[in-house]
């Protein structure tokens, strides 16, 4: 009989009071940890040496789903990171917050109908007479060859998500590829150590898919179910450790589960809030983002904490290093 190891977190590492925290990223070059609030359009940056008191928050012009570092930035991309934002891929200055798009995805070839404009839902849940495109980017990751994969979905501020989602791949030569569709909410993306398998989460289906992956071409094939979750909770973003296990955040489930390379649950981290969104490794510590709950978290047993905060816990294993986007010279 397999044993499921269990960890428990009782309180946040930092109380952010955010709405939809996502995209946790460890920037080893600058010894910084960053994450976003998609709904509130914010980028949070933390100096890991100084700790919580160093938290810096930047308001961004557009929502950001996920961020990545740029390989060998030099003077051309000094202080710049690359992000998958509202309309596509963009450069973001991590000091000033200034953003500039380098590849918008909903052009005449990629799907002009998805750039249709609708009345927007604002933070107070009131429809206002301002207009937004109905799509936005969600989660993503960079592969071993420096290609940036990111999933786009319907923006919940505009309309309920349906099957219009697309998995994109931006190559170093700036060519854009539509890799998989239709999807509803594409989420966590990652690769195994052998670099021959790619994993992708489709949240509403409750499934993490595996694909055969060709690192030379970036092609994926042989889609299959690696893990399936039954019940009201759904898998969200994930991290992969050096043992090949996926640490999947369960939105609505109040936990992060550790899934073996064979697709079995072998561990779980219990959190005092329901909507757990993503995780990333910093050494052997797992940093975990969460979202504000739609019901009172204080009604959970032994819990007086709310979602929308940042958590961390030492799980005794290291994670895979993050790849960096490579602009073609």
C-alpha positions in Angstrom: 0.0 0.0 0.0 1.4 3.4 -1.0 1.9 6.0 1.7 0.8 9.6 1.1 3.2 12.0 2.9 1.5 15.0 4.4 2.6 18.6 5.2 0.5 21.3 6.7 0.6 25.1 6.6 -1.3 27.1 9.2 -0.7 30.7 8.2 0.6 32.8 5.3 4.2 33.7 4.7 3.0 37.2 3.5 -0.5 38.5 3.8 -1.0 40.2 0.4 -4.8 40.5 0.4 -4.8 39.8 -3.3 -7.6 38.6 -5.6 -5.9 36.1 -8.0 -2.3 35.5 -7.2 -0.5 33.5 -9.8 2.7 33.0 -11.8 5.2 32.5 -8.9 8.8 32.7 -10.2 12.2 32.4 -8.5 14.8 34.7 -10.2 18.1 33.2 -9.0 20.1 35.8 -10.9 18.8 38.6 -8.7 17.8 36.4 -5.7 14.2 37.7 -6.1 10.9 36.0 -5.9 8.0 37.4 -8.0 4.4 36.7 -8.6 1.4 38.4 -10.1 -2.2 39.3 -9.3 -4.0 38.7 -12.6 -7.2 40.3 -11.5 -5.7 43.4 -9.9 -3.0 43.8 -12.6 -0.1 43.9 -10.2 3.4 42.5 -10.1 4.8 41.6 -6.6 8.6 41.3 -6.1 10.3 40.1 -3.0 14.0 40.2 -2.0 14.6 36.8 -0.5 17.4 38.0 1.7 15.4 40.8 3.3 12.2 38.9 3.5 8.6 40.1 3.7 9.4 43.6 4.6 11.1 44.1 1.2 7.9 43.4 -0.8 7.5 45.7 -3.7 4.3 46.0 -5.8 4.1 47.4 -9.3 0.9 48.3 -11.0 0.9 47.0 -14.6 -1.0 48.4 -17.5 -2.4 45.0 -18.5 -3.1 41.8 -16.7 -0.1 39.3 -16.6 -0.5 35.6 -16.3 3.1 34.4 -16.2 6.6 35.8 -16.4 10.0 34.5 -17.5 13.6 35.6 -17.5 15.6 36.5 -20.6 18.8 34.6 -21.3 21.9 36.9 -21.6 19.9 40.1 -21.5 22.9 42.4 -21.8 22.3 46.1 -22.3 19.5 45.5 -24.8 17.2 43.9 -22.3 18.6 45.3 -19.0 16.1 44.9 -16.2 13.6 43.4 -18.7 11.6 40.2 -18.2 9.2 38.6 -20.8 5.6 38.1 -19.8 2.4 36.6 -21.2 0.0 39.4 -20.7 -3.5 40.4 -21.7 -3.0 40.6 -25.5 0.1 38.5 -26.0 3.8 38.5 -25.2 5.5 41.6 -23.9 8.6 43.0 -22.3 8.2 44.3 -18.8 10.8 46.4 -16.9 11.0 44.8 -13.5 12.1 48.1 -11.9 9.6 50.6 -13.5 6.8 48.3 -14.6 6.8 49.7 -18.1 5.4 47.2 -20.6 5.7 47.0 -24.4 4.2 44.2 -26.5 6.6 42.3 -28.8 4.0 39.8 -30.2 0.3 40.4 -29.9 -1.5 37.1 -30.7 -5.0 38.1 -31.9 -4.0 39.6 -35.2 -5.6 39.0 -38.6 -4.1 35.5 -38.9 -4.4 34.3 -35.3 -8.0 35.1 -34.7 -9.4 38.6 -35.0 -12.8 37.6 -33.7 -11.1 37.0 -30.3 -10.2 40.6 -30.1 -13.8 41.6 -30.0 -14.6 44.1 -27.3 -17.1 43.7 -24.5 -18.3 45.6 -21.5 -15.9 44.8 -18.6 -16.5 43.5 -15.1 -14.5 45.6 -12.6 -13.1 44.8 -9.2 -16.3 45.7 -7.5 -18.2 43.2 -9.7 -20.1 46.0 -11.4 -20.3 46.2 -15.2 -18.9 49.6 -16.3 -19.0 51.3 -19.7 -15.4 50.4 -20.5 -14.4 47.8 -23.0 -12.0 44.9 -23.0 -10.9 42.1 -25.4 -12.5 38.9 -24.3 -9.3 36.9 -24.1 -6.2 37.0 -21.8 -3.2 34.8 -21.1 -3.0 32.5 -18.1 -0.2 30.2 -17.2 2.9 29.1 -19.2 6.6 28.1 -19.1 9.8 28.2 -21.2 11.2 25.0 -22.6 14.8 23.9 -22.8 15.4 25.6 -26.1 14.1 29.0 -25.0 10.6 28.8 -26.5 7.9 30.4 -24.4 4.7 28.3 -24.1 1.6 30.1 -22.8 -2.1 29.4 -22.7 -4.8 31.9 -23.5 -8.3 31.7 -22.2 -11.5 33.8 -22.0 -11.1 36.7 -19.6 -13.5 36.2 -16.7 -13.9 39.9 -16.4 -15.5 39.9 -19.8 -17.3 36.5 -20.1 -17.4 33.1 -18.6 -14.6 30.8 -19.9 -15.5 28.4 -22.7 -13.6 26.3 -25.2 -12.0 29.2 -27.1 -8.6 28.7 -25.2 -5.4 28.2 -27.2 -1.9 27.0 -26.3 0.6 29.2 -28.0 4.4 28.8 -28.5 6.6 31.8 -29.1 10.0 30.9 -30.6 13.3 32.8 -30.2 12.9 34.0 -33.9 9.5 35.6 -32.8 7.5 33.1 -34.9 4.2 32.3 -33.2 2.6 28.8 -33.2 -0.8 27.6 -32.2 0.0 24.3 -30.6 -3.2 23.0 -29.1 -6.9 24.0 -29.2 -9.7 24.1 -28.2 -9.0 24.4 -24.4 -11.0 26.1 -21.7 -8.5 27.0 -19.0 -5.0 26.0 -20.0 -2.8 25.9 -16.9 0.5 24.5 -15.6 3.1 23.5 -18.2 6.3 21.6 -17.6 8.7 19.0 -18.9 10.4 15.8 -17.5 14.1 15.6 -16.9 14.6 13.5 -20.1 13.0 16.4 -22.0 10.9 14.0 -24.0 7.6 14.5 -22.3 5.6 17.7 -21.8 2.8 18.1 -19.2 -0.2 20.5 -19.6 -3.1 21.1 -17.2 -6.6 21.6 -18.5 -8.3 22.7 -15.3 -12.0 22.3 -16.0 -11.5 18.8 -17.2 -9.6 18.0 -14.0 -6.8 16.5 -16.1 -3.0 16.9 -16.5 -2.1 15.7 -20.0 1.2 14.3 -21.1 2.6 14.6 -24.6 5.6 13.2 -26.5 7.9 16.2 -26.9 10.6 16.8 -29.5 13.0 19.4 -28.0 14.6 20.0 -31.4 11.4 21.0 -33.2 9.2 21.9 -30.3 6.5 19.5 -31.7 4.1 17.7 -29.3 2.2 14.5 -30.1 0.5 11.5 -28.5 -1.7 13.3 -26.1 -2.8 11.2 -23.1 -4.1 11.6 -19.6 -1.2 11.6 -17.0 -3.4 12.4 -14.0 -7.1 12.9 -13.5 -8.8 14.5 -10.5 -12.4 13.6 -9.6 -14.6 16.0 -7.6 -15.3 19.7 -7.3 -11.6 20.8 -7.0 -9.5 21.2 -10.2 -5.8 21.1 -10.8 -4.3 24.6 -11.4 -0.6 25.5 -11.9 2.3 23.2 -10.9 6.0 22.8 -10.2 8.2 19.8 -11.0 10.9 18.6 -8.7 14.2 16.9 -9.5 12.6 13.5 -8.8 10.2 14.0 -11.7 7.1 14.6 -9.4 4.5 17.2 -10.2 3.4 19.5 -7.3 -0.1 20.5 -8.5 -2.1 23.2 -6.8 -5.8 22.3 -6.4 -8.1 25.2 -6.9 -11.1 24.7 -4.6 -9.3 21.8 -2.9 -7.2 23.6 -0.3 -4.0 21.7 -1.0 -1.1 21.0 -3.2 -0.7 17.4 -4.2 2.6 15.6 -5.2 2.1 13.4 -8.2 4.6 10.7 -9.0 6.0 10.1 -12.6 3.6 7.2 -12.7 0.6 9.5 -12.1 0.0 8.6 -8.5 -0.6 10.9 -5.5 2.3 10.4 -3.1 2.1 13.6 -1.0 -0.1 16.5 -0.1 0.3 20.0 1.5 -2.8 21.2 3.3 -3.4 24.9 3.3 -5.9 27.0 5.3 -7.7 28.3 2.2 -9.5 26.7 -0.7 -8.3 28.3 -3.8 -4.7 27.3 -4.3 -3.3 28.5 -7.6 0.4 27.6 -8.2 3.7 26.7 -6.7 7.4 27.1 -7.4 10.6 25.9 -5.7 13.1 28.1 -4.0 15.7 25.6 -2.9 13.8 23.0 -1.0 11.0 25.4 -0.1 7.8 25.5 -2.0 6.3 28.9 -2.4 2.5 28.8 -3.0 0.1 31.4 -4.4 -3.6 31.5 -3.7 -6.7 33.3 -4.7 -9.4 35.0 -2.7 -12.2 32.6 -1.9 -15.8 33.1 -2.9 -16.9 31.9 0.5 -15.6 32.7 3.9 -12.3 30.9 4.6 -12.8 31.3 8.3 -15.6 28.7 8.1 -13.0 26.1 7.4 -12.0 24.0 10.4 -9.2 25.6 12.5 -8.8 28.4 10.0 -9.0 32.2 10.4 -7.1 33.0 7.2 -8.2 34.1 3.8 -7.1 33.4 0.3 -5.1 35.8 -1.8 -1.9 35.4 0.3 1.5 33.8 -0.2 2.5 30.7 1.6 5.7 28.6 1.8 6.9 25.3 3.3 10.1 23.2 3.2 9.3 19.9 1.5 12.9 18.5 1.5 13.3 18.2 -2.3 14.6 20.7 -4.9 12.7 21.7 -8.0 13.8 21.8 -11.6 15.5 25.1 -12.6 13.5 27.5 -14.7 14.4 27.9 -18.4 14.9 31.3 -19.9 13.6 32.8 -23.1 16.3 33.2 -25.8 16.0 35.9 -28.3 17.5 34.9 -31.6 20.8 36.8 -32.3 
